[in-house]
Amino acid sequence: MVGLARQKAEITQVPHKGINMIQHHCNAMRPLLVALSTLLLCACADAPKSTAGYYAGRVYITEETLPNTIQYTDLGEISVNQMWYTGAEELWGELAQKARERGANAVIKVEAFRAPSAFAWAAPHLEGRAIRVSDTAKLAATGLHFRES
């Protein structure tokens, strides 16, 4: 009878050791899971949004910088890209839409280039600075070439 009681005690102790080991591994993995979750959330987040609100009008896009006489508010860098080997023409409209979402009415210092993406070695990309110009009539007087979207 004593031997049977000892066997029952041994049987009930073995699962507890396993549970303790699992709990130990879970506790050790918790910081890693928190770090990976934080990294994933930060990587998926878009750039900070402007407090300027949505702009519904025409967006002026140029590859050049504006003269010092034009006053504007810098709303940050924006970029768009394709995943395939296509032309960049449709990207100009997407760049303008992204600028509108930031509250911008112009994009300056735009660079068009090709770079690797998920499905192509040389997919088209556009990057530029979204800005809010207080008087867009002054843009035409600069003599710069603008794409209007």
C-alpha positions in Angstrom: 0.0 0.0 0.0 2.9 2.3 0.8 4.4 1.6 -2.6 1.2 2.5 -4.3 1.0 5.8 -2.5 4.6 6.5 -3.5 3.8 5.8 -7.2 0.8 8.1 -7.1 2.9 10.9 -5.6 5.5 10.4 -8.3 2.9 10.4 -11.1 1.3 13.6 -9.8 4.7 15.3 -9.4 5.9 14.7 -13.0 3.2 16.9 -14.7 3.8 19.7 -12.3 7.5 19.7 -13.3 6.5 19.9 -16.9 4.0 22.7 -16.3 6.7 24.6 -14.4 9.1 24.2 -17.3 6.5 25.4 -19.7 5.7 28.4 -17.5 9.4 29.1 -17.3 9.8 29.1 -21.1 6.7 31.3 -21.5 8.1 33.8 -18.9 11.4 33.8 -20.8 9.7 34.4 -24.1 7.4 37.2 -22.9 10.0 40.1 -23.4 10.8 38.8 -26.9 7.1 38.6 -27.8 6.5 42.2 -26.5 9.6 43.4 -28.5 8.4 41.7 -31.7 4.9 43.0 -31.3 6.1 46.5 -30.8 8.4 46.3 -33.8 5.6 45.0 -35.9 3.3 47.8 -34.9 5.9 50.5 -35.5 6.9 49.0 -38.9 3.3 49.0 -40.0 2.5 52.5 -38.8 2.5 55.3 -41.4 4.5 58.4 -41.0 3.0 60.9 -38.5 0.0 62.7 -39.9 -0.2 66.4 -40.1 -2.7 68.4 -38.1 -3.4 70.5 -41.2 -6.3 68.2 -42.2 -7.3 67.0 -45.6 -6.8 69.3 -48.6 -9.3 68.8 -51.5 -7.8 71.1 -54.1 -5.1 70.9 -56.8 -1.6 69.7 -55.8 1.4 71.2 -57.4 4.3 68.8 -57.8 7.9 69.7 -58.8 11.3 68.1 -58.7 12.8 71.5 -57.8 13.1 73.5 -54.6 11.0 76.7 -54.1 12.7 80.1 -54.0 13.1 81.7 -50.6 10.4 84.2 -51.4 7.7 81.5 -51.2 6.6 80.9 -47.6 5.4 77.4 -46.8 4.9 74.9 -44.0 6.8 71.6 -44.3 4.6 68.6 -43.6 7.2 65.9 -44.0 8.4 63.5 -46.6 6.0 61.3 -48.5 6.7 58.4 -50.9 4.8 56.0 -53.1 5.9 53.0 -55.1 4.7 50.2 -57.4 5.4 46.6 -56.8 5.7 45.7 -60.5 7.7 46.7 -63.6 5.3 49.4 -64.7 5.6 53.1 -65.6 5.6 55.8 -63.0 2.7 57.8 -64.6 0.0 56.6 -62.2 2.3 57.2 -59.2 2.1 60.9 -59.7 -1.6 60.8 -58.9 -0.9 58.6 -55.9 1.7 61.1 -54.7 -0.8 64.0 -55.0 -3.4 62.0 -53.1 -0.9 61.2 -50.3 -0.1 64.9 -50.1 -3.8 65.8 -49.9 -4.1 63.4 -46.9 -1.4 65.3 -45.1 -3.1 68.6 -45.9 -0.5 69.7 -48.5 -1.1 71.6 -51.6 2.3 71.1 -53.1 5.2 68.5 -53.2 8.7 69.7 -53.8 12.1 68.0 -54.3 10.4 65.0 -55.9 12.7 62.2 -56.9 11.7 59.5 -59.4 13.7 56.3 -59.2 13.6 52.5 -59.6 14.3 50.2 -56.7 13.6 46.6 -55.7 10.2 45.7 -54.4 8.4 42.5 -53.4 7.9 41.3 -57.0 10.3 43.3 -59.1 14.0 44.3 -59.2 13.3 47.8 -60.6 9.9 49.0 -59.6 9.1 52.7 -59.9 9.2 54.9 -56.7 8.5 58.6 -56.1 9.6 60.6 -53.0 9.2 64.2 -52.1 8.5 66.8 -49.4 4.8 67.6 -48.8 4.3 71.3 -48.1 1.5 73.8 -47.5 1.9 77.0 -49.4 -0.3 79.9 -48.1 -0.6 81.6 -51.6 -0.5 79.1 -54.5 -0.8 82.0 -57.0 2.8 82.8 -56.3 3.8 79.3 -57.5 3.0 80.2 -61.1 5.1 83.3 -60.9 8.3 81.3 -60.0 8.7 80.0 -63.5 9.2 76.4 -62.1 7.7 73.4 -64.0 4.8 71.9 -62.0 2.8 68.8 -62.5 -0.8 69.5 -61.5 -2.8 66.7 -60.0 
